[in-house]
Amino acid sequence: MADLITVARPYAEALYGLAKQTSHQQAWAESLQVLTAMVADKQAQAFLNDPERPEADKVALLAAAPVTVEQSAWQSFLGLLIHNDRWAAAAEIAQLFDEARRHDEGIVDVLVTTAVAMDAQQKGAVQAALEQRFSGRQVAFRESVDASLIGGLVIHTGDLTIDASVRGQVQQLARTLRS
């Protein structure tokens, strides 16, 4: 997954720049979701993986989907994906594009993982701390439970991970003792 994110980043950044210039961020986001659904289809994957198929046929397959963005820009983008054999990174491109859009809108997506489910008071405290940490931005708070953390929490947003879990502290202690 990390490899596809790395591959997808330049495409997502370039597309977001184009979408922002033309003020069509939402249309491009929707088009990328359509593309993601198309390349998830097993028959489409078989077609796109077939080395005997010409690139033009592969682009035509993907371009047949109904999208609301300007067709020549869309087909140019699809042509790049096919030519560089990057069509499999469509979901990651869509994800990174959406992250860039939300960032521009002042929204920070945060995933908080705890060992046990948080009660309302704990959620409120974590939410307040996150809003203070990301002042001036709206925090979109999601939570998950992972019993293997033993205790504490792990906060993940974009490239930032804060590990305040018991498991993380034990792992850090083990690394320290080994060195």
BABALUM-488115 format. One record per residue (C-alpha): x, y, z; residue in one letter. Coordinates in nm, 2 decimals. Each point is the difference from the previous one (the first is absolute). Layout:
BEGIN
<rec east="X" north="Y" up="Z" res="A"/>
...
! end
This chain:
BEGIN
<rec east="0.00" north="0.00" up="0.00" res="M"/>
<rec east="0.28" north="0.24" up="0.09" res="A"/>
<rec east="0.15" north="-0.05" up="-0.35" res="D"/>
<rec east="-0.33" north="0.09" up="-0.17" res="L"/>
<rec east="-0.03" north="0.31" up="0.21" res="I"/>
<rec east="0.35" north="0.10" up="-0.11" res="T"/>
<rec east="-0.09" north="-0.06" up="-0.36" res="V"/>
<rec east="-0.34" north="0.18" up="0.03" res="A"/>
<rec east="0.13" north="0.31" up="0.17" res="R"/>
<rec east="0.13" north="0.19" up="-0.30" res="P"/>
<rec east="-0.32" north="-0.08" up="-0.20" res="Y"/>
<rec east="-0.22" north="0.11" up="0.28" res="A"/>
<rec east="0.19" north="0.32" up="0.06" res="E"/>
<rec east="0.01" north="0.09" up="-0.37" res="A"/>
<rec east="-0.37" north="-0.07" up="-0.04" res="L"/>
<rec east="-0.09" north="0.20" up="0.31" res="Y"/>
<rec east="0.20" north="0.29" up="-0.13" res="G"/>
<rec east="-0.19" north="-0.01" up="-0.33" res="L"/>
<rec east="-0.34" north="-0.05" up="0.17" res="A"/>
<rec east="0.07" north="0.30" up="0.23" res="K"/>
<rec east="0.11" north="0.22" up="-0.29" res="Q"/>
<rec east="-0.33" north="-0.07" up="-0.17" res="T"/>
<rec east="-0.21" north="-0.01" up="0.32" res="S"/>
<rec east="-0.12" north="-0.35" up="-0.08" res="H"/>
<rec east="0.13" north="-0.19" up="0.31" res="Q"/>
<rec east="-0.33" north="-0.17" up="0.07" res="Q"/>
<rec east="-0.05" north="-0.12" up="-0.36" res="A"/>
<rec east="0.35" north="-0.14" up="-0.01" res="W"/>
<rec east="-0.05" north="-0.17" up="0.33" res="A"/>
<rec east="-0.32" north="-0.16" up="-0.13" res="E"/>
<rec east="0.17" north="-0.11" up="-0.32" res="S"/>
<rec east="0.29" north="-0.16" up="0.19" res="L"/>
<rec east="-0.26" north="-0.20" up="0.20" res="Q"/>
<rec east="-0.15" north="-0.12" up="-0.32" res="V"/>
<rec east="0.34" north="-0.10" up="-0.13" res="L"/>
<rec east="0.07" north="-0.18" up="0.33" res="T"/>
<rec east="-0.31" north="-0.20" up="-0.04" res="A"/>
<rec east="0.08" north="-0.09" up="-0.36" res="M"/>
<rec east="0.35" north="-0.13" up="0.07" res="V"/>
<rec east="-0.13" north="-0.20" up="0.30" res="A"/>
<rec east="-0.21" north="-0.21" up="-0.25" res="D"/>
<rec east="0.17" north="-0.34" up="-0.07" res="K"/>
<rec east="-0.09" north="0.01" up="-0.37" res="Q"/>
<rec east="0.14" north="0.35" up="-0.04" res="A"/>
<rec east="0.32" north="-0.11" up="0.19" res="Q"/>
<rec east="0.04" north="-0.29" up="-0.24" res="A"/>
<rec east="-0.05" north="0.23" up="-0.30" res="F"/>
<rec east="0.25" north="0.26" up="0.14" res="L"/>
<rec east="0.26" north="-0.27" up="0.08" res="N"/>
<rec east="-0.01" north="-0.15" up="-0.35" res="D"/>
<rec east="0.33" north="0.09" up="-0.17" res="P"/>
<rec east="-0.16" north="-0.08" up="-0.34" res="E"/>
<rec east="-0.25" north="0.28" up="0.04" res="R"/>
<rec east="0.10" north="0.34" up="-0.15" res="P"/>
<rec east="0.02" north="0.29" up="0.24" res="E"/>
<rec east="-0.26" north="0.19" up="-0.19" res="A"/>
<rec east="-0.25" north="-0.28" up="0.07" res="D"/>
<rec east="0.08" north="0.01" up="0.36" res="K"/>
<rec east="-0.05" north="0.38" up="0.02" res="V"/>
<rec east="-0.32" north="-0.04" up="-0.20" res="A"/>
<rec east="-0.13" north="-0.25" up="0.26" res="L"/>
<rec east="0.07" north="0.23" up="0.29" res="L"/>
<rec east="-0.12" north="0.31" up="-0.19" res="A"/>
<rec east="-0.34" north="-0.16" up="-0.06" res="A"/>
<rec east="-0.10" north="0.07" up="0.36" res="A"/>
<rec east="-0.23" north="0.30" up="0.05" res="P"/>
<rec east="0.20" north="0.28" up="0.16" res="V"/>
<rec east="-0.07" north="0.37" up="0.02" res="T"/>
<rec east="0.36" north="0.13" up="-0.05" res="V"/>
<rec east="0.13" north="0.14" up="-0.33" res="E"/>
<rec east="0.04" north="-0.30" up="-0.23" res="Q"/>
<rec east="0.34" north="0.08" up="-0.16" res="S"/>
<rec east="0.16" north="0.05" up="0.35" res="A"/>
<rec east="-0.16" north="-0.32" up="0.12" res="W"/>
<rec east="0.12" north="-0.20" up="-0.30" res="Q"/>
<rec east="0.35" north="0.15" up="0.04" res="S"/>
<rec east="0.01" north="-0.11" up="0.36" res="F"/>
<rec east="-0.13" north="-0.35" up="-0.09" res="L"/>
<rec east="0.26" north="-0.02" up="-0.28" res="G"/>
<rec east="0.28" north="0.08" up="0.25" res="L"/>
<rec east="-0.13" north="-0.26" up="0.24" res="L"/>
<rec east="-0.02" north="-0.27" up="-0.27" res="I"/>
<rec east="0.33" north="0.09" up="-0.16" res="H"/>
<rec east="0.19" north="0.00" up="0.33" res="N"/>
<rec east="-0.19" north="-0.31" up="0.12" res="D"/>
<rec east="-0.13" north="0.19" up="0.30" res="R"/>
<rec east="-0.37" north="-0.07" up="-0.03" res="W"/>
<rec east="0.01" north="-0.24" up="0.30" res="A"/>
<rec east="0.08" north="0.30" up="0.22" res="A"/>
<rec east="-0.34" north="0.16" up="-0.08" res="A"/>
<rec east="-0.14" north="-0.05" up="0.35" res="A"/>
<rec east="0.31" north="0.16" up="0.16" res="E"/>
<rec east="-0.01" north="0.29" up="-0.24" res="I"/>
<rec east="-0.36" north="0.06" up="0.09" res="A"/>
<rec east="0.08" north="-0.02" up="0.37" res="Q"/>
<rec east="0.30" north="0.24" up="-0.02" res="L"/>
<rec east="-0.21" north="0.24" up="-0.21" res="F"/>
<rec east="-0.27" north="0.00" up="0.26" res="D"/>
<rec east="0.25" north="0.05" up="0.28" res="E"/>
<rec east="0.14" north="0.31" up="-0.19" res="A"/>
<rec east="-0.36" north="0.13" up="-0.06" res="R"/>
<rec east="-0.09" north="-0.04" up="0.37" res="R"/>
<rec east="0.33" north="0.16" up="0.10" res="H"/>
<rec east="-0.08" north="0.31" up="-0.21" res="D"/>
<rec east="-0.34" north="0.01" up="0.16" res="E"/>
<rec east="0.16" north="0.01" up="0.34" res="G"/>
<rec east="-0.10" north="-0.35" up="0.11" res="I"/>
<rec east="0.24" north="-0.24" up="0.17" res="V"/>
<rec east="-0.09" north="-0.37" up="0.00" res="D"/>
<rec east="0.11" north="-0.16" up="0.32" res="V"/>
<rec east="-0.02" north="-0.37" up="0.09" res="L"/>
<rec east="0.03" north="-0.07" up="0.37" res="V"/>
<rec east="0.06" north="-0.37" up="0.09" res="T"/>
<rec east="-0.05" north="-0.11" up="0.36" res="T"/>
<rec east="0.03" north="-0.32" up="0.19" res="A"/>
<rec east="-0.36" north="0.02" up="0.12" res="V"/>
<rec east="-0.29" north="0.22" up="-0.13" res="A"/>
<rec east="0.01" north="0.36" up="0.14" res="M"/>
<rec east="-0.29" north="0.14" up="0.19" res="D"/>
<rec east="-0.15" north="0.34" up="-0.08" res="A"/>
<rec east="0.22" north="0.19" up="0.24" res="Q"/>
<rec east="0.32" north="-0.16" up="-0.13" res="Q"/>
<rec east="-0.11" north="0.07" up="-0.36" res="K"/>
<rec east="-0.07" north="0.36" up="0.09" res="G"/>
<rec east="0.35" north="0.04" up="0.16" res="A"/>
<rec east="0.17" north="-0.16" up="-0.30" res="V"/>
<rec east="-0.20" north="0.22" up="-0.24" res="Q"/>
<rec east="0.08" north="0.31" up="0.19" res="A"/>
<rec east="0.38" north="-0.08" up="0.01" res="A"/>
<rec east="-0.01" north="-0.07" up="-0.37" res="L"/>
<rec east="-0.18" north="0.32" up="-0.08" res="E"/>
<rec east="0.26" north="0.19" up="0.21" res="Q"/>
<rec east="0.28" north="-0.18" up="-0.18" res="R"/>
<rec east="-0.14" north="0.08" up="-0.35" res="F"/>
<rec east="-0.13" north="0.35" up="0.09" res="S"/>
<rec east="-0.19" north="0.17" up="-0.27" res="G"/>
<rec east="-0.10" north="-0.33" up="-0.17" res="R"/>
<rec east="-0.30" north="-0.22" up="0.04" res="Q"/>
<rec east="0.08" north="-0.34" up="0.14" res="V"/>
<rec east="-0.19" north="-0.30" up="-0.16" res="A"/>
<rec east="0.04" north="-0.25" up="0.28" res="F"/>
<rec east="-0.03" north="-0.38" up="-0.05" res="R"/>
<rec east="0.07" north="-0.26" up="0.25" res="E"/>
<rec east="0.09" north="-0.37" up="0.00" res="S"/>
<rec east="0.07" north="-0.26" up="0.26" res="V"/>
<rec east="0.31" north="-0.23" up="0.00" res="D"/>
<rec east="0.04" north="-0.20" up="0.32" res="A"/>
<rec east="0.36" north="-0.08" up="-0.09" res="S"/>
<rec east="0.09" north="0.36" up="0.11" res="L"/>
<rec east="-0.05" north="-0.12" up="0.36" res="I"/>
<rec east="-0.07" north="0.36" up="0.11" res="G"/>
<rec east="0.03" north="0.36" up="-0.12" res="G"/>
<rec east="-0.06" north="0.11" up="-0.35" res="L"/>
<rec east="0.15" north="0.05" up="-0.35" res="V"/>
<rec east="-0.09" north="0.32" up="-0.20" res="I"/>
<rec east="0.05" north="-0.02" up="-0.37" res="H"/>
<rec east="-0.05" north="0.29" up="-0.25" res="T"/>
<rec east="0.17" north="0.02" up="-0.34" res="G"/>
<rec east="0.37" north="-0.06" up="0.05" res="D"/>
<rec east="-0.02" north="0.07" up="0.38" res="L"/>
<rec east="-0.03" north="-0.29" up="0.25" res="T"/>
<rec east="0.00" north="0.05" up="0.37" res="I"/>
<rec east="0.04" north="-0.32" up="0.19" res="D"/>
<rec east="-0.09" north="0.04" up="0.37" res="A"/>
<rec east="-0.10" north="-0.36" up="0.05" res="S"/>
<rec east="0.14" north="-0.25" up="0.25" res="V"/>
<rec east="0.10" north="-0.23" up="-0.29" res="R"/>
<rec east="0.19" north="0.29" up="-0.16" res="G"/>
<rec east="0.18" north="0.07" up="0.32" res="Q"/>
<rec east="0.09" north="-0.36" up="0.05" res="V"/>
<rec east="0.13" north="-0.02" up="-0.36" res="Q"/>
<rec east="0.21" north="0.32" up="0.06" res="Q"/>
<rec east="0.14" north="-0.15" up="0.32" res="L"/>
<rec east="0.09" north="-0.32" up="-0.18" res="A"/>
<rec east="0.18" north="0.20" up="-0.28" res="R"/>
<rec east="0.19" north="0.20" up="0.27" res="T"/>
<rec east="0.11" north="-0.32" up="0.18" res="L"/>
<rec east="0.12" north="-0.16" up="-0.32" res="R"/>
<rec east="0.22" north="0.29" up="-0.10" res="S"/>
! end
